[in-house]
């Protein structure tokens, strides 16, 4: 049963992954980075993103736009109430650890609080 839950969780997370933009417009890559951060996802490396593109090569300007969008989304994501995020079962993958060292602590407090059963 434990392995079934782990397998289902992995499948669910894979299904939630947003594919990279098919265009090479910097604005699309900035939006992609922003959306990933707002979902609490970890920033991807340039080589990882390049591998996800089927028949195109990631331009340096695309990756810089991705990072700028990601940073904007990360700052916004990390400014939310971490306790409430934990209570509601929202995702947290450690993207705020270097921005606000109390974020993980507050998130875990919410995650394991009795308010979680609401």
N, C-alpha and C positions, 0 to 999 in steps of 0.2 A: 504494500500500500504506500509506503514511504517513497519508493522509487517511482510509483505512478504519479504521485503528487509532484515530485521533482521534474519528471518528464513533462507533465502537463504545464508546469510553471515555465519551463524553458520554451516550450512551444508557444505559449501565450506571449511571452516576452518577444520572441522572434516575430510573431504576427503583428505586434505593436510597433515594430521598428519602421521608421519612416524611410523610404528609399531616397537616395540623393537626387537632386534635380537633374533633369535630362538636358536642360539648357546650360550653356556656359556663361550666362549672365551673372555678373557679380551680385546683383540685387537678389537673384534667386538663391545664391549660395549664402548670402547674409541672412535671408529669411530662414533657410534651412538650419543654420547654426542657432539662430534665435529660438526656433521651435524645439530643437533638441534640448537646449538648456531649460526651456520652460517646462519640459517633461521630466526634468531631473536627470537626463541622460549624460553620460560622460562624453567629453569632447573626443572626437576621433582624430587620429593622426593623418597627416597629408597622404602618407603611403596607403593607409587603410581606405581612405576615401577614393584614392586613385584606383584601387583594386575593385571597388564597387561599381565603377564605371565600365560598361561593357566595351564600347568601341571608341571611347574618347580618353584623352589625357587631361587630368586636372591641371588647370593653369595656376600659377603662383598667385595671381590676383584673385582667383576663385577661393583659394584656401585662406588668403588674408581676409577676404570678405566673410567667409564662414567663421573665422575666429572672432572677427569684430561683432558679428551677429550673435555668436555664442556668448561672448563676454557680456553683451547687453542683456541677453536672456538670463544668464547666470546671476548677474547682479539683481535682476528683478525677482528671480526664483528665490534667491537667498534673502530677500528682504521680507518675504512672507512670514507669518507666524509659524515657526517650526513645530510648536506644541500642537497646534490645530492640524497641521499637515500629518503629524503622527497619529492623532486621534482619528482622523478620517481615513487613515490607511494609505495616504498618498506615497508616491515613491521617493526614496532618498538614497542616492548612490554615492554620497560623499562629495558632491560638487561644491559644497559650501565650506568645507573644512578649512581651507586657507583664507577664506573671506571672513568667516565668523566662527571662531572655535567653539562657541556655545551652541551652534545650530544643531549639531548631532545630539548633544546632550538633551536639548529641549525636545527634539524630534523623538528620541527614545522615551523620554518622560511621557509624552503624549501617546506614543505607541503602546506603552504598557500601563496606561492609566485606566481607572475604572470607567472613565468617560468614554472609552473605546467601545463599550457595549451599547451605546445609545442607538 
